Amino acid sequence: MKLADIENAALYSNQAIRSIVEEIFIEGERLLRIHTAWQLKNGQILLYEYSPRNSPPSNFCIYDCLDDYNELCHELDWVHGK
């Protein structure tokens, strides 16, 4: 499918603004956490997170703007500063 064929091309972007893949050990178990965010062409931020200790373990969220997303990142110890 070509981007021109997509009805709302403003929602598509392939450039990640932050991507963190972290391997951690909790109680002797090796776990992988993922935090990847893309800024869409309309300015919104699409965030994907995977953390097997959360319920549900993976999710997608949309933030209205980069400032809202950055505020979230400051609250997440494992993402802040990376």
C-alpha positions as CSV (number, residue, x, y, z in Angstrom):
1,M,0.0,0.0,0.0
2,K,1.3,3.4,-0.9
3,L,1.1,6.4,1.5
4,A,-0.9,8.2,-1.2
5,D,-3.5,5.4,-1.0
6,I,-4.1,6.0,2.7
7,E,-7.1,8.1,3.5
8,N,-5.5,10.2,6.3
9,A,-1.8,10.3,5.5
10,A,-1.3,12.9,8.3
11,L,-1.5,10.0,10.9
12,Y,1.5,8.1,9.5
13,S,5.2,8.5,10.4
14,N,8.1,6.2,10.5
15,Q,10.5,8.3,12.5
16,A,10.8,7.3,16.2
17,I,11.5,10.2,18.6
18,R,12.5,7.8,21.4
19,S,13.1,4.1,21.5
20,I,14.3,2.3,24.5
21,V,14.7,-1.5,24.8
22,E,15.9,-2.4,28.3
23,E,16.7,-5.8,29.7
24,I,16.2,-6.1,33.4
25,F,16.3,-8.9,36.0
26,I,13.6,-9.1,38.6
27,E,13.6,-11.9,41.1
28,G,16.1,-13.8,38.9
29,E,13.9,-13.5,35.9
30,R,15.1,-11.8,32.7
31,L,12.6,-9.3,31.4
32,L,12.5,-7.0,28.4
33,R,10.9,-3.6,28.5
34,I,10.2,-1.5,25.4
35,H,9.2,2.1,25.1
36,T,8.9,3.6,21.6
37,A,7.3,6.8,20.5
38,W,6.6,8.4,17.1
39,Q,5.6,11.9,16.4
40,L,2.9,11.8,13.8
41,K,2.7,14.4,11.1
42,N,-0.3,16.0,12.9
43,G,1.9,16.7,16.0
44,Q,0.4,14.0,18.1
45,I,2.7,11.3,19.8
46,L,1.9,7.6,19.4
47,L,3.5,5.6,22.2
48,Y,4.0,1.9,22.4
49,E,5.1,0.3,25.7
50,Y,5.7,-3.3,26.6
51,S,6.5,-4.3,30.1
52,P,5.6,-7.9,31.1
53,R,5.1,-7.0,34.8
54,N,2.2,-4.7,33.8
55,S,-1.4,-5.6,33.1
56,P,-1.9,-5.5,30.2
57,P,1.7,-6.1,29.3
58,S,1.6,-3.9,26.1
59,N,-0.3,-0.9,25.1
60,F,-0.6,2.0,22.7
61,C,-1.4,5.6,23.7
62,I,-1.8,8.8,21.8
63,Y,-0.7,12.1,23.4
64,D,-1.9,15.4,22.0
65,C,1.5,17.0,21.9
66,L,5.2,16.6,22.6
67,D,4.9,18.5,25.9
68,D,2.3,16.0,27.2
69,Y,4.5,13.1,26.2
70,N,7.6,14.6,27.8
71,E,5.7,15.1,31.0
72,L,4.9,11.4,31.1
73,C,8.6,10.5,30.4
74,H,9.7,12.6,33.5
75,E,7.4,10.4,35.6
76,L,8.9,7.1,34.4
77,D,12.2,6.5,36.1
78,W,13.3,3.9,33.6
79,V,12.6,6.2,30.6
80,H,13.7,9.6,32.0
81,G,17.1,10.6,31.0
82,K,17.6,8.0,28.3
